[in-house]
């Protein structure tokens, strides 16, 4: 669902160029006052979160955009986001038409998907995937000591490995998969390739000659559902593919993007880098690596991660919700079929919610109850309400655990002659709001301090 909604936004871009725009600004006179504004800015480029933020500064933190027959409400403040995502969540907890089957049957299956795959129990039981992939990352960085490393490549490989193993089992990344064309998640032909790829995975799992795995992966679980006739719903092969696709795209791009933004901010802010490394090293002492159970003790690291989510939410605008019934937000009427977009990026930088909003300052979370798990609506990196990201625990755990190890075992330096202020923080839209250019850094071993 996540994927389609973003593609839908892509399509809007071209439509936007062709139609005449009108911005209906929702003010006291209940949807009546019309302010004409060229929405060329919204259509331009792929950084709509920035264009929409500019519009909201000029007009209001709730705006109605009339695009042809589809009214669209843009929300840019925590207070209004809370009304939409909490108080009226039930009235708009559906998505606009999507290629996913839109039926009770699909919703029922989706619930199972969420509770089974992404429960805390599963997140923990898949710790082995995370640890194996972080071990591989450490080995690969140790082989590149004092050399320039393209961190984008390393981090995408790591997250792809973790989520691939969770979804497809230990077979993923092994020799059996080596000769298969694995579709690069960022590639253009992704959709088509992915279908063939998923079919191959399903066939392998359905093969009677396959030995019983010691740990059931997600495909095993879905196949069990497919075969279980006592279910009130039927799970088809196609449904299994759609759910795997969601898990892959939803999981890989967002998680890796966050790790890269965190490293970018840390290298730009040596004070924070030193402080977080000191915390990890004091807390862990002398060990071969940080273990999963250690992470809960790393309070400052968790603040660094929150601060990264605030400034760089990988999903800067939540996928659209659609109003099912009429409801009121403040004094404004939201009519059925209105699409609602929440600009998470703008809320994270709203000066009414944050002091010095553009500064990377993790201490702002010290003693604060603000968390991406809720109940606060200033930090919405995983969304909120009934549509909140089902991968929240897995995503946050993967980000924290990976960063903890990268910062414990290595010092990080800039390429020769590069100054901190030269590090580009330019964004690029797409499936997630990523760095525009790869992050190149030099890992230096910290082992001598640990022995
Ligand atoms: C840093 C990590 C992640 C971030 C920031 C993130 C963020 C989000 C956001 C903002 C949404 C939309 C929520 C809403 O509309 O309120 C979403 C949906 C979703 N995410 Fe994540 N996500 C992350 C990791 C993951 C992981 C690891 C998985 C799965 C393995 C995952 C699977 C999904 C799925 C399937 C949906 C669609 C849910 C639906 O439509 O009901 N995400 N995610």
Boltz pocket constraint, residues with backbone or C-beta under 6 A from the ligand:
constraints:
  - pocket:
      binder: B
      contacts: [[A, 1], [A, 2], [A, 163], [A, 243], [A, 246], [A, 247], [A, 248], [A, 250], [A, 251], [A, 252], [A, 254], [A, 255], [A, 258], [A, 314], [A, 315], [A, 318], [A, 319], [A, 380], [A, 381], [A, 382], [A, 383], [A, 384], [A, 385], [A, 386], [A, 387], [A, 388], [A, 389], [A, 390], [A, 391], [A, 392], [A, 394], [A, 395], [A, 396], [A, 399]]
      max_distance: 6.0
